[in-house]
């Protein structure tokens, strides 16, 4: 899964710790999501979506579109 | 000049904020979860240590029997409190950290099973018999090793 979390965070001038605090998760989780090492659960994906005011599919997209 | 300095200071601060991954600042979530874990695990270790000292002082000299066995087992109360603290910690951490820790515990347990099973064969071949306490030490060492290796590999 690809995501634009790093770009969205940078655009708001937030550090990973700032974003982690807003999402109530650890900084390691934000780092793991941004670097593609971890795909968040639906619950966390929707929390991220609400925080940035964007639909989930505008932030996350599959590596390769399936038929 | 002053304005220039202020601008540079802002740039440095902004860079640190924008590229927060370069800093190791903890989030409020980590501080809250970590604080609760330290308090609970610290309390459990304190109970364990007090019971262990009491057991050594009063339990060992007791006459053999059921009561002595119960007294000598009493430090396990602190140990169980420690397990409870770890279980509560796993319930509090976020989903990624929970997955990471459980994977590491599983790998540590698998490594321990392999090492202790191997040593069982070595005992048959004449190596000295070890106390079951050794399993706990191996488990702690194996889990720490897994966490260390994963941490180093994760920084690449």
Backbone of each chain as ProteinMPNN parsed JSONL, in Angstrom:
{"seq_chain_A": "XXXXXXXXXXXXXXXXXXXXXXXXXXXXXXXXXXXXXXXXXXXXXXXXXXXXXXXXXXXXXXXXXXX", "coords_chain_A": {"N_chain_A": [[0.843, -1.203, 0.0], [0.568, 2.175, -0.917], [1.142, 5.516, 0.322], [0.372, 8.977, 1.099], [1.163, 10.166, 3.392], [3.502, 11.306, 4.517], [3.947, 13.562, 2.902], [1.586, 15.01, 3.339], [1.799, 15.516, 6.058], [4.192, 17.001, 6.142], [3.4, 19.231, 4.715], [1.843, 20.522, 6.535], [3.646, 21.24, 8.399], [4.219, 19.564, 10.528], [5.894, 17.485, 12.909], [6.887, 14.011, 13.075], [6.354, 13.137, 15.633], [4.481, 15.041, 16.433], [2.311, 14.437, 14.727], [1.866, 11.818, 15.53], [1.01, 12.277, 18.146], [-1.423, 13.583, 17.653], [-2.84, 11.523, 16.513], [-2.89, 9.727, 18.506], [-1.006, 7.642, 18.671], [2.169, 5.828, 18.535], [5.369, 7.383, 17.706], [6.904, 5.681, 16.22], [5.003, 4.208, 14.867], [3.905, 6.055, 13.059], [6.182, 6.538, 11.55], [6.615, 3.955, 10.498], [4.337, 3.643, 8.906], [4.636, 5.756, 7.085], [6.978, 5.004, 5.763], [6.146, 2.777, 4.489], [6.331, 0.33, 5.714], [4.365, -0.637, 7.225], [0.939, -1.257, 7.044], [-1.83, 0.549, 8.017], [-4.621, -0.292, 10.219], [-8.154, -0.396, 9.34], [-9.524, 1.242, 11.107], [-7.518, 3.018, 12.077], [-6.757, 4.128, 9.656], [-9.079, 5.532, 8.953], [-9.125, 7.36, 11.015], [-6.858, 8.865, 10.411], [-7.679, 9.863, 7.975], [-9.844, 11.495, 8.767], [-8.446, 13.375, 10.307], [-6.893, 14.755, 8.419], [-8.863, 15.626, 6.795], [-9.548, 14.427, 4.417], [-10.64, 11.967, 1.979], [-10.178, 8.422, 2.586], [-9.147, 7.049, 0.373], [-7.783, 9.042, -0.899], [-5.506, 9.316, 0.455], [-4.405, 6.796, 0.889], [-3.387, 4.219, -1.328], [-3.54, 1.269, -3.374], [-0.564, -0.668, -4.161], [-0.585, -1.763, -6.667], [-3.179, -1.548, -8.915], [-5.941, -3.68, -8.662], [-7.944, -5.927, -10.682]], "CA_chain_A": [[0.0, 0.0, 0.0], [1.295, 3.46, -0.941], [0.385, 6.574, 0.988], [0.963, 10.313, 0.987], [1.152, 10.692, 4.758], [4.67, 12.159, 4.75], [3.721, 14.839, 2.215], [0.505, 15.727, 4.037], [2.342, 15.969, 7.347], [5.181, 18.057, 5.882], [2.677, 20.425, 4.264], [1.312, 21.202, 7.723], [4.764, 21.582, 9.277], [4.191, 18.725, 11.735], [6.886, 16.422, 13.046], [6.249, 12.699, 13.244], [5.842, 13.083, 17.011], [3.249, 15.851, 16.444], [1.242, 13.662, 14.088], [1.59, 10.668, 16.407], [0.213, 12.786, 19.268], [-2.786, 13.862, 17.181], [-3.49, 10.245, 16.202], [-2.764, 8.911, 19.723], [-0.185, 6.444, 18.412], [3.591, 6.088, 18.765], [6.091, 7.957, 16.581], [7.347, 4.55, 15.401], [3.893, 3.813, 13.985], [3.849, 7.037, 11.971], [7.353, 6.272, 10.71], [6.408, 2.686, 9.791], [3.319, 3.862, 7.866], [5.211, 6.637, 6.054], [7.997, 4.295, 4.982], [5.517, 1.64, 3.818], [6.612, -0.935, 6.398], [3.162, -1.072, 7.936], [-0.351, -0.753, 6.564], [-2.678, 0.707, 9.202], [-5.954, -0.912, 10.226], [-9.205, 0.498, 8.826], [-9.824, 2.233, 12.162], [-6.485, 4.059, 12.073], [-6.82, 4.798, 8.35], [-10.182, 6.502, 9.002], [-8.709, 8.442, 11.932], [-5.936, 9.693, 9.619], [-8.525, 10.524, 6.97], [-10.588, 12.568, 9.454], [-7.508, 14.405, 10.745], [-6.477, 15.565, 7.275], [-10.048, 16.088, 6.073], [-9.496, 13.849, 3.073], [-11.1, 10.571, 1.966], [-9.111, 7.428, 2.783], [-8.511, 6.702, -0.907], [-6.919, 10.148, -1.332], [-4.267, 9.185, 1.23], [-3.863, 5.444, 0.676], [-3.743, 3.579, -2.596], [-2.816, -0.004, -3.501], [0.652, -0.608, -4.975], [-0.997, -2.07, -8.03], [-4.63, -1.666, -8.995], [-6.402, -5.019, -9.032], [-9.096, -5.882, -11.581]], "C_chain_A": [[0.882, 1.259, 0.0], [0.465, 4.491, -0.168], [1.117, 7.908, 0.883], [1.028, 10.989, 2.354], [2.308, 11.658, 5.002], [4.468, 13.541, 4.123], [2.652, 15.675, 2.928], [0.996, 16.296, 5.362], [3.294, 17.145, 7.135], [4.489, 19.361, 5.478], [2.113, 21.218, 5.441], [2.404, 21.566, 8.725], [4.795, 20.783, 10.569], [5.363, 17.76, 11.727], [6.141, 15.091, 13.164], [5.651, 12.573, 14.647], [4.547, 13.888, 17.134], [2.073, 15.04, 15.894], [0.855, 12.47, 14.964], [0.717, 11.098, 17.586], [-1.227, 13.029, 18.85], [-3.562, 12.571, 16.902], [-3.545, 9.321, 17.42], [-2.091, 7.565, 19.434], [1.274, 6.811, 18.687], [4.225, 6.712, 17.512], [6.566, 6.848, 15.637], [6.251, 4.113, 14.425], [3.793, 4.752, 12.796], [4.995, 6.777, 11.0], [7.15, 5.005, 9.874], [5.379, 2.842, 8.669], [3.927, 4.688, 6.725], [6.208, 5.903, 5.166], [7.456, 3.028, 4.317], [5.794, 0.306, 4.479], [5.381, -1.482, 7.106], [1.935, -0.433, 7.313], [-1.297, -0.64, 7.752], [-3.995, -0.041, 9.074], [-6.949, 0.093, 9.641], [-9.504, 1.605, 9.828], [-8.817, 3.376, 12.128], [-6.5, 4.83, 10.748], [-7.933, 5.855, 8.347], [-9.87, 7.655, 9.954], [-7.785, 9.409, 11.197], [-6.732, 10.517, 8.604], [-9.283, 11.706, 7.578], [-9.664, 13.717, 9.836], [-7.126, 15.334, 9.597], [-7.662, 16.074, 6.452], [-10.076, 15.612, 4.636], [-10.073, 12.439, 3.105], [-9.912, 9.598, 2.059], [-8.367, 7.158, 1.477], [-7.651, 7.834, -1.468], [-5.565, 10.073, -0.616], [-3.595, 7.838, 0.958], [-4.311, 4.908, -0.683], [-2.95, 2.28, -2.723], [-1.586, 0.164, -4.385], [0.321, -0.811, -6.448], [-2.499, -2.257, -8.032], [-5.01, -3.077, -9.41], [-7.671, -4.898, -9.862], [-10.397, -5.991, -10.81]], "O_chain_A": [[1.808, 1.39, 0.801], [-0.75, 4.352, -0.027], [2.317, 7.958, 0.614], [0.958, 12.213, 2.463], [2.124, 12.706, 5.621], [4.78, 14.562, 4.737], [2.8, 16.886, 3.094], [0.649, 17.416, 5.737], [3.225, 18.151, 7.842], [4.928, 20.45, 5.846], [1.93, 22.432, 5.353], [2.119, 22.136, 9.778], [5.322, 21.244, 11.582], [5.776, 17.276, 10.673], [4.922, 15.059, 13.33], [4.587, 11.983, 14.83], [3.626, 13.485, 17.844], [1.003, 14.965, 16.498], [-0.325, 12.155, 15.12], [-0.202, 10.379, 17.981], [-2.153, 12.72, 19.601], [-4.785, 12.531, 17.036], [-4.168, 8.26, 17.373], [-2.539, 6.511, 19.884], [1.581, 7.953, 19.028], [3.695, 6.589, 16.408], [6.626, 7.036, 14.422], [6.536, 3.701, 13.3], [3.619, 4.31, 11.661], [4.807, 6.794, 9.783], [7.473, 4.982, 8.687], [5.528, 2.245, 7.603], [3.755, 4.361, 5.551], [6.277, 6.149, 3.962], [8.199, 2.295, 3.666], [5.531, -0.744, 3.891], [5.355, -2.636, 7.533], [1.894, 0.776, 7.085], [-1.545, -1.635, 8.432], [-4.431, -0.38, 7.974], [-6.634, 1.27, 9.469], [-9.713, 2.758, 9.452], [-9.192, 4.548, 12.148], [-6.281, 6.041, 10.726], [-7.753, 6.945, 7.805], [-10.298, 8.787, 9.73], [-7.91, 10.625, 11.339], [-6.482, 11.706, 8.409], [-9.356, 12.781, 6.982], [-10.031, 14.885, 9.711], [-7.045, 16.549, 9.774], [-7.484, 16.861, 5.523], [-10.566, 16.308, 3.747], [-10.01, 11.774, 4.138], [-8.794, 9.923, 1.661], [-7.141, 7.05, 1.453], [-6.878, 7.622, -2.402], [-4.597, 10.7, -1.045], [-2.375, 7.756, 0.816], [-5.444, 5.114, -1.119], [-1.821, 2.19, -2.24], [-1.559, 1.033, -5.256], [0.853, -0.144, -7.335], [-3.034, -3.036, -7.243], [-4.477, -3.612, -10.383], [-8.392, -3.904, -9.77], [-11.473, -5.971, -11.408]]}, "seq_chain_B": "XXXXXXXXXXXXXXXXXXXXXXXXXXXXXXXXXXXXXXXXXXXXXXXXXXXXXXXXXXXXXXXXXXXXXXXXXXXXXXXXXXXXXXXXXXXXXXXXXXXXXXXXXXXXXXXXXXXXXXXXXXXXXXXXXXXXXXXXXXXXXXXXXXXXXXXXXXXX", "coords_chain_B": {"N_chain_B": [[21.02, 41.792, 11.111], [20.126, 40.576, 13.445], [17.642, 39.789, 12.589], [18.372, 38.026, 10.611], [19.579, 36.019, 12.135], [17.37, 35.136, 13.565], [15.83, 34.169, 11.497], [17.418, 32.063, 10.616], [17.339, 30.483, 12.868], [14.647, 29.866, 12.878], [14.526, 28.396, 10.517], [16.062, 26.121, 11.171], [14.515, 25.082, 13.256], [12.153, 24.65, 11.852], [12.984, 22.775, 9.993], [13.573, 20.628, 11.673], [11.019, 20.158, 12.637], [9.592, 19.574, 10.313], [10.952, 17.414, 9.299], [10.607, 15.368, 11.229], [11.264, 12.746, 11.647], [13.937, 12.623, 11.902], [14.455, 13.332, 14.433], [14.227, 12.038, 17.789], [11.941, 12.378, 19.23], [9.395, 11.654, 21.593], [5.955, 10.755, 21.307], [2.938, 12.056, 22.82], [1.341, 9.915, 23.387], [3.184, 7.796, 23.627], [4.559, 8.611, 25.923], [2.554, 8.517, 27.867], [1.736, 5.806, 27.77], [4.178, 4.516, 28.218], [4.866, 5.486, 30.774], [2.826, 4.416, 32.403], [3.362, 1.713, 32.084], [5.947, 1.454, 33.169], [5.415, 2.121, 35.833], [3.642, 0.039, 36.614], [5.103, -2.316, 36.031], [7.355, -1.836, 37.553], [6.252, -1.845, 40.135], [5.473, -4.524, 40.265], [7.965, -5.803, 40.118], [9.055, -4.892, 42.466], [7.407, -6.111, 44.377], [8.069, -8.748, 43.776], [10.823, -8.779, 44.424], [10.767, -8.212, 47.189], [9.325, -10.425, 48.157], [11.06, -12.422, 47.395], [13.341, -11.948, 48.921], [12.21, -12.318, 51.459], [11.509, -14.984, 51.233], [14.007, -16.243, 50.98], [15.07, -15.579, 53.432], [13.23, -16.529, 55.378], [11.875, -18.772, 54.318], [13.626, -20.817, 53.356], [14.918, -21.93, 55.704], [12.812, -23.369, 56.807], [10.965, -26.307, 57.929], [10.777, -29.19, 55.801], [7.875, -29.535, 53.748], [4.386, -28.957, 52.916], [3.76, -26.285, 53.543], [6.244, -24.996, 53.475], [6.824, -25.313, 50.779], [4.829, -23.721, 49.615], [5.57, -21.226, 50.631], [8.122, -20.95, 49.487], [7.377, -20.747, 46.882], [6.189, -18.311, 46.741], [7.415, -15.895, 45.589], [6.541, -16.026, 42.994], [4.184, -14.746, 42.856], [4.778, -12.033, 42.539], [6.036, -12.303, 40.095], [3.898, -13.111, 38.478], [2.375, -10.794, 38.631], [4.048, -9.185, 37.155], [3.791, -10.375, 34.624], [1.143, -9.724, 34.195], [1.356, -6.96, 34.073], [2.804, -6.718, 31.7], [0.952, -7.811, 29.914], [-1.113, -5.925, 30.155], [0.267, -3.724, 29.167], [0.601, -4.494, 26.504], [-2.007, -4.283, 25.744], [-2.398, -1.578, 25.821], [-0.589, -0.287, 24.088], [-0.17, 1.007, 20.7], [-1.511, -0.304, 17.568], [0.544, -0.988, 15.728], [2.91, -1.159, 17.291], [2.088, -3.156, 19.033], [1.872, -5.356, 17.284], [4.537, -5.528, 16.459], [5.869, -6.066, 18.888], [4.652, -8.511, 19.653], [5.4, -10.148, 17.529], [8.15, -10.149, 17.971], [8.274, -11.341, 20.515], [7.312, -13.861, 19.84], [9.303, -14.777, 18.082], [11.464, -14.753, 19.844], [10.602, -16.698, 21.674], [10.527, -18.926, 20.0], [13.215, -19.161, 19.35], [14.226, -19.686, 21.884], [12.986, -22.15, 22.382], [14.263, -23.703, 20.457], [16.957, -23.548, 21.314], [16.871, -24.607, 23.963], [15.871, -27.119, 23.481], [17.883, -28.177, 21.919], [19.889, -28.186, 23.841], [18.902, -30.122, 25.503], [19.428, -32.48, 24.09], [22.183, -32.303, 24.196], [22.632, -32.647, 26.92], [21.994, -35.32, 27.144], [24.185, -36.309, 25.87], [26.132, -35.96, 27.705], [26.612, -33.408, 28.689], [26.454, -30.971, 31.426], [23.631, -31.132, 33.687], [21.167, -28.671, 33.692], [19.485, -26.12, 35.651], [15.94, -25.473, 35.633], [15.555, -22.797, 35.8], [17.287, -21.704, 34.002], [16.006, -21.632, 31.579], [14.338, -19.403, 31.636], [16.214, -17.359, 31.723], [17.431, -17.749, 29.242], [15.223, -17.224, 27.607], [14.754, -14.485, 28.125], [17.187, -13.45, 27.185], [17.126, -14.28, 24.482], [14.836, -12.975, 23.492], [15.558, -10.308, 23.9], [17.731, -10.209, 22.172], [16.467, -10.608, 19.694], [14.881, -8.271, 19.579], [16.924, -6.359, 19.535], [18.337, -6.987, 17.145], [16.297, -6.604, 15.239], [15.86, -3.911, 15.625], [18.296, -2.796, 14.803], [18.369, -3.644, 12.113], [16.118, -2.331, 11.215], [16.928, 0.296, 11.097], [18.411, 0.558, 8.864]], "CA_chain_B": [[21.751, 40.647, 11.675], [19.25, 39.862, 14.371], [16.597, 39.159, 11.799], [19.005, 36.904, 9.934], [19.729, 34.945, 13.121], [16.046, 34.604, 13.847], [15.414, 33.399, 10.333], [18.149, 30.793, 10.616], [16.807, 29.685, 13.975], [13.353, 29.351, 12.422], [14.781, 27.347, 9.524], [16.497, 24.908, 11.866], [13.348, 24.548, 13.976], [11.195, 24.182, 10.87], [13.532, 21.545, 9.431], [13.388, 19.57, 12.662], [9.603, 19.828, 12.732], [9.144, 18.978, 9.065], [11.569, 16.098, 9.163], [10.623, 14.889, 12.604], [11.824, 11.406, 11.726], [15.347, 12.727, 12.245], [14.55, 13.505, 15.873], [13.695, 10.861, 18.456], [10.953, 12.86, 20.187], [8.306, 10.728, 21.864], [4.631, 11.37, 21.253], [2.245, 12.045, 24.12], [0.868, 8.532, 23.535], [4.299, 6.982, 24.134], [4.868, 9.004, 27.299], [1.477, 8.022, 28.734], [1.793, 4.345, 27.808], [5.453, 4.131, 28.833], [4.803, 5.81, 32.202], [1.965, 3.43, 33.067], [4.065, 0.421, 32.045], [7.046, 1.505, 34.14], [4.83, 2.079, 37.184], [3.084, -1.282, 36.906], [6.174, -3.322, 36.042], [8.192, -1.501, 38.713], [5.535, -2.347, 41.307], [5.547, -5.99, 40.238], [9.344, -6.184, 40.443], [9.256, -4.603, 43.888], [6.738, -7.207, 45.096], [8.894, -9.948, 43.543], [12.075, -8.661, 45.18], [10.469, -8.321, 48.625], [8.964, -11.814, 48.448], [12.258, -13.251, 47.215], [14.184, -11.752, 50.116], [11.509, -12.964, 52.578], [11.593, -16.428, 51.008], [15.378, -16.685, 51.295], [15.309, -15.371, 54.872], [12.354, -17.33, 56.246], [11.383, -20.009, 53.689], [14.64, -21.874, 53.234], [15.175, -22.681, 56.939], [11.614, -24.07, 57.304], [10.927, -27.765, 57.817], [10.148, -29.606, 54.534], [6.432, -29.764, 53.828], [3.539, -28.173, 52.011], [3.846, -24.853, 53.872], [7.532, -24.511, 52.959], [6.693, -25.249, 49.312], [4.011, -22.533, 49.307], [6.376, -20.035, 50.938], [9.188, -20.847, 48.484], [6.765, -20.373, 45.587], [5.521, -16.998, 46.859], [7.868, -14.847, 44.659], [5.824, -16.126, 41.724], [3.093, -13.755, 42.888], [5.35, -10.847, 41.898], [6.276, -12.653, 38.693], [2.591, -13.064, 37.79], [2.022, -9.374, 38.506], [4.864, -8.706, 36.032], [3.135, -10.846, 33.397], [-0.088, -8.928, 34.071], [1.784, -5.627, 33.627], [3.161, -6.831, 30.273], [-0.309, -8.008, 29.173], [-1.792, -4.618, 30.128], [1.039, -2.866, 28.265], [0.256, -4.897, 25.131], [-3.359, -3.776, 25.477], [-2.386, -0.101, 25.742], [0.21, 0.241, 22.975], [-0.937, 1.071, 19.458], [-1.571, -1.557, 16.805], [1.839, -1.326, 15.11], [3.844, -1.577, 18.355], [1.603, -4.452, 19.526], [2.266, -6.358, 16.291], [5.993, -5.608, 16.494], [6.271, -6.741, 20.127], [4.2, -9.906, 19.635], [6.286, -10.861, 16.593], [9.455, -10.312, 18.626], [8.112, -12.345, 21.574], [7.17, -15.166, 19.191], [10.632, -15.167, 17.586], [12.265, -15.04, 21.041], [10.139, -17.99, 22.215], [10.959, -19.969, 19.061], [14.668, -19.285, 19.526], [14.41, -20.353, 23.185], [12.6, -23.56, 22.212], [15.343, -24.353, 19.701], [18.177, -23.632, 22.135], [16.696, -25.513, 25.1], [15.69, -28.463, 22.909], [19.238, -28.587, 21.54], [20.655, -28.493, 25.054], [18.382, -31.404, 25.996], [20.217, -33.523, 23.425], [23.56, -32.208, 24.698], [22.637, -33.266, 28.257], [22.038, -36.768, 26.914], [25.543, -36.678, 25.441], [27.066, -35.791, 28.812], [26.73, -32.031, 29.193], [25.86, -30.894, 32.772], [22.199, -30.838, 33.825], [20.935, -27.275, 34.102], [18.232, -25.833, 36.344], [14.879, -24.917, 34.778], [15.693, -21.338, 35.824], [18.077, -21.317, 32.829], [15.089, -21.389, 30.448], [13.888, -18.012, 31.752], [17.347, -16.501, 31.332], [17.574, -17.885, 27.781], [14.082, -16.526, 26.989], [15.019, -13.035, 28.205], [18.305, -13.148, 26.289], [16.715, -14.483, 23.082], [13.892, -11.907, 23.129], [16.353, -9.068, 23.809], [18.53, -10.305, 20.946], [15.546, -10.386, 18.561], [14.531, -6.839, 19.562], [18.124, -5.612, 19.144], [18.611, -7.226, 15.718], [15.251, -5.939, 14.462], [16.078, -2.46, 15.741], [19.44, -2.442, 13.944], [17.949, -3.847, 10.721], [15.106, -1.308, 10.907], [17.566, 1.604, 10.896], [19.13, 0.557, 7.583]], "C_chain_B": [[20.847, 39.813, 12.587], [18.175, 39.088, 13.617], [17.122, 37.905, 11.106], [19.117, 35.704, 10.882], [18.401, 34.291, 13.421], [15.544, 33.723, 12.723], [16.103, 32.029, 10.295], [17.621, 29.869, 11.707], [15.469, 29.07, 13.573], [13.558, 28.195, 11.446], [15.168, 26.027, 10.176], [15.311, 24.246, 12.553], [12.352, 23.936, 12.985], [11.664, 22.853, 10.261], [13.319, 20.383, 10.386], [11.929, 19.157, 12.74], [9.137, 19.086, 11.497], [9.688, 17.573, 8.9], [11.729, 15.494, 10.544], [11.213, 13.508, 12.752], [13.301, 11.438, 12.083], [15.525, 12.975, 13.747], [13.929, 12.259, 16.51], [12.655, 11.258, 19.5], [9.84, 11.837, 20.351], [6.99, 11.47, 21.746], [4.012, 11.306, 22.641], [1.738, 10.64, 24.431], [1.965, 7.664, 24.16], [4.608, 7.304, 25.59], [3.829, 8.439, 28.275], [1.577, 6.501, 28.905], [3.061, 3.87, 28.533], [5.456, 4.368, 30.336], [3.986, 4.778, 32.967], [2.666, 2.077, 33.15], [5.179, 0.385, 33.093], [6.527, 1.418, 35.568], [4.368, 0.661, 37.537], [4.16, -2.36, 36.98], [7.102, -3.088, 37.24], [7.568, -2.022, 40.004], [5.63, -3.861, 41.408], [6.952, -6.466, 40.627], [9.65, -5.951, 41.919], [8.631, -5.712, 44.74], [7.571, -8.482, 44.989], [10.143, -9.919, 44.422], [11.833, -8.829, 46.678], [10.142, -9.77, 49.008], [10.175, -12.737, 48.331], [13.163, -13.165, 48.445], [13.551, -12.464, 51.322], [11.603, -14.481, 52.468], [12.967, -16.971, 51.407], [15.602, -16.638, 52.813], [14.514, -16.361, 55.723], [11.959, -18.693, 55.652], [12.399, -21.137, 53.69], [14.883, -22.644, 54.536], [13.986, -23.503, 57.441], [11.749, -25.579, 57.125], [10.272, -28.141, 56.488], [8.661, -29.905, 54.723], [5.692, -28.827, 52.889], [3.682, -26.672, 52.263], [5.135, -24.241, 53.311], [7.474, -24.354, 51.427], [5.927, -23.993, 48.906], [4.829, -21.263, 49.523], [7.465, -19.847, 49.874], [8.655, -20.459, 47.105], [6.237, -18.936, 45.584], [6.091, -15.901, 45.941], [7.157, -14.888, 43.3], [4.621, -15.191, 41.677], [3.564, -12.465, 42.2], [5.592, -11.079, 40.417], [4.963, -12.567, 37.894], [2.101, -11.628, 37.63], [2.798, -8.744, 37.342], [4.25, -9.118, 34.696], [1.869, -10.032, 33.127], [0.252, -7.527, 33.561], [2.13, -5.649, 32.131], [1.895, -6.988, 29.421], [-1.076, -6.682, 29.066], [-1.067, -3.658, 29.182], [0.692, -3.193, 26.803], [-1.143, -4.413, 24.748], [-3.393, -2.271, 25.279], [-1.648, 0.438, 24.522], [-0.625, 0.254, 21.696], [-0.743, -0.196, 18.636], [-0.228, -1.964, 16.196], [2.823, -1.851, 16.156], [3.432, -2.938, 18.907], [2.045, -5.57, 18.583], [3.772, -6.606, 16.366], [6.462, -6.395, 17.725], [5.876, -8.216, 20.106], [5.035, -10.74, 18.67], [7.634, -11.149, 17.258], [9.386, -11.356, 19.737], [8.033, -13.745, 20.956], [8.532, -15.665, 18.692], [11.555, -15.529, 18.755], [11.898, -16.398, 21.636], [10.595, -19.141, 21.315], [12.464, -20.232, 19.203], [14.978, -20.023, 20.831], [14.08, -21.837, 23.075], [13.718, -24.321, 21.494], [16.588, -24.561, 20.551], [18.027, -24.644, 23.269], [16.51, -26.963, 24.622], [17.058, -29.033, 22.525], [20.036, -28.993, 22.777], [20.172, -29.802, 25.693], [19.151, -32.567, 25.386], [21.656, -33.516, 23.939], [23.678, -32.819, 26.097], [22.719, -34.786, 28.124], [23.455, -37.213, 26.553], [26.582, -36.377, 26.523], [27.254, -34.382, 29.326], [26.03, -31.935, 30.554], [24.373, -30.551, 32.741], [22.039, -29.408, 34.337], [19.586, -27.138, 34.793], [17.219, -25.273, 35.343], [14.907, -23.384, 34.776], [16.431, -20.844, 34.569], [17.174, -20.971, 31.643], [14.648, -19.927, 30.44], [14.99, -17.053, 31.301], [17.531, -16.541, 29.814], [16.451, -17.134, 27.066], [14.303, -15.01, 26.983], [16.109, -12.638, 27.221], [17.883, -13.231, 24.829], [15.778, -13.357, 22.631], [14.632, -10.57, 22.986], [17.163, -9.052, 22.518], [17.667, -10.025, 19.711], [15.207, -8.898, 18.443], [15.714, -5.998, 19.086], [18.39, -5.752, 17.643], [17.577, -6.515, 14.851], [15.421, -4.427, 14.489], [17.211, -2.007, 14.825], [19.05, -2.562, 12.468], [16.96, -2.766, 10.284], [15.704, 0.058, 10.625], [18.294, 1.689, 9.576], [18.388, 1.344, 6.52]], "O_chain_B": [[20.798, 38.584, 12.528], [17.843, 37.945, 13.93], [16.444, 36.881, 11.02], [18.813, 34.565, 10.526], [18.298, 33.069, 13.521], [14.925, 32.683, 12.947], [15.492, 31.003, 9.996], [17.475, 28.662, 11.516], [15.187, 27.912, 13.882], [12.883, 27.168, 11.517], [14.681, 24.962, 9.798], [15.113, 23.035, 12.461], [11.785, 22.869, 13.225], [10.871, 21.937, 10.041], [12.933, 19.289, 9.973], [11.615, 17.976, 12.888], [8.395, 18.108, 11.586], [8.999, 16.667, 8.432], [12.832, 15.155, 10.973], [11.62, 13.12, 13.846], [13.866, 10.432, 12.51], [16.632, 12.841, 14.269], [13.197, 11.517, 15.855], [12.494, 10.586, 20.519], [9.395, 11.227, 19.379], [6.908, 12.661, 22.045], [4.497, 10.596, 23.522], [1.708, 10.223, 25.589], [1.714, 6.901, 25.092], [4.882, 6.412, 26.393], [4.167, 7.951, 29.354], [1.512, 5.979, 30.018], [3.019, 2.948, 29.348], [5.984, 3.554, 31.092], [4.388, 4.319, 34.036], [2.574, 1.381, 34.161], [5.329, -0.601, 33.816], [7.11, 0.737, 36.411], [4.665, 0.15, 38.617], [4.141, -3.21, 37.871], [7.575, -4.041, 37.861], [8.26, -2.57, 40.861], [5.84, -4.413, 42.488], [7.097, -7.427, 41.383], [10.398, -6.704, 42.541], [9.239, -6.191, 45.697], [7.757, -9.202, 45.97], [10.478, -10.905, 45.078], [12.6, -9.508, 47.361], [10.606, -10.279, 50.028], [10.299, -13.711, 49.074], [13.674, -14.172, 48.936], [14.241, -13.121, 52.101], [11.755, -15.179, 53.47], [13.081, -18.002, 52.07], [16.23, -17.523, 53.395], [15.044, -16.955, 56.662], [11.735, -19.652, 56.391], [12.065, -22.282, 53.993], [15.039, -23.865, 54.507], [14.129, -24.259, 58.402], [12.524, -26.064, 56.3], [9.311, -27.491, 56.077], [8.253, -30.462, 55.742], [6.289, -28.022, 52.174], [3.722, -25.88, 51.321], [5.134, -23.142, 52.756], [8.004, -23.396, 50.865], [6.319, -23.289, 47.976], [4.792, -20.342, 48.707], [7.705, -18.731, 49.414], [9.381, -19.917, 46.273], [5.879, -18.409, 44.53], [5.326, -15.028, 45.531], [7.169, -13.909, 42.554], [4.102, -14.881, 40.605], [2.845, -11.884, 41.388], [5.388, -10.19, 39.59], [4.925, -12.024, 36.79], [1.487, -11.284, 36.621], [2.278, -7.883, 36.634], [4.191, -8.324, 33.756], [1.565, -9.696, 31.983], [-0.463, -6.971, 32.727], [1.794, -4.723, 31.393], [1.774, -6.385, 28.355], [-1.621, -6.359, 28.011], [-1.705, -2.873, 28.48], [0.513, -2.297, 25.979], [-1.426, -4.165, 23.576], [-4.307, -1.744, 24.644], [-2.014, 1.48, 23.978], [-1.66, -0.406, 21.617], [0.082, -1.048, 18.966], [0.101, -3.15, 16.153], [3.489, -2.862, 15.936], [4.281, -3.776, 19.214], [2.534, -6.608, 19.03], [4.224, -7.751, 16.341], [7.326, -7.266, 17.629], [6.667, -9.076, 20.493], [5.344, -11.898, 18.951], [8.184, -12.243, 17.128], [10.304, -12.16, 19.899], [8.612, -14.695, 21.481], [8.869, -16.837, 18.862], [12.328, -16.484, 18.674], [12.773, -17.158, 22.051], [10.997, -20.198, 21.802], [12.915, -21.377, 19.177], [15.868, -20.872, 20.881], [14.802, -22.681, 23.606], [14.07, -25.437, 21.876], [17.201, -25.628, 20.513], [18.93, -25.442, 23.518], [16.942, -27.905, 25.286], [17.353, -30.203, 22.769], [20.757, -29.991, 22.774], [20.946, -30.502, 26.346], [19.487, -33.527, 26.079], [22.275, -34.568, 24.1], [24.693, -33.434, 26.426], [23.418, -35.452, 28.888], [23.875, -38.324, 26.874], [27.781, -36.524, 26.286], [27.979, -34.17, 30.298], [25.117, -32.714, 30.829], [23.913, -29.788, 31.892], [22.698, -28.998, 35.293], [18.668, -27.924, 34.561], [17.595, -24.676, 34.335], [14.36, -22.748, 33.876], [16.229, -19.713, 34.127], [17.519, -20.132, 30.81], [14.588, -19.29, 29.388], [14.738, -16.074, 30.597], [17.758, -15.512, 29.178], [16.685, -16.485, 26.046], [14.073, -14.34, 25.976], [15.993, -11.636, 26.516], [18.232, -12.365, 24.027], [15.911, -12.844, 21.519], [14.362, -9.799, 22.064], [17.271, -8.022, 21.853], [18.079, -9.303, 18.803], [15.239, -8.332, 17.351], [15.538, -5.043, 18.329], [18.637, -4.762, 16.954], [17.927, -5.895, 13.847], [15.158, -3.745, 13.498], [17.111, -0.978, 14.157], [19.365, -1.682, 11.667], [16.962, -2.34, 9.129], [15.066, 0.894, 9.984], [18.752, 2.764, 9.19], [18.855, 1.443, 5.386]]}, "name": "protein", "num_of_chains": 2, "seq": "XXXXXXXXXXXXXXXXXXXXXXXXXXXXXXXXXXXXXXXXXXXXXXXXXXXXXXXXXXXXXXXXXXXXXXXXXXXXXXXXXXXXXXXXXXXXXXXXXXXXXXXXXXXXXXXXXXXXXXXXXXXXXXXXXXXXXXXXXXXXXXXXXXXXXXXXXXXXXXXXXXXXXXXXXXXXXXXXXXXXXXXXXXXXXXXXXXXXXXXXXXXXXXXXXXXXXXXXXXXXXXX"}
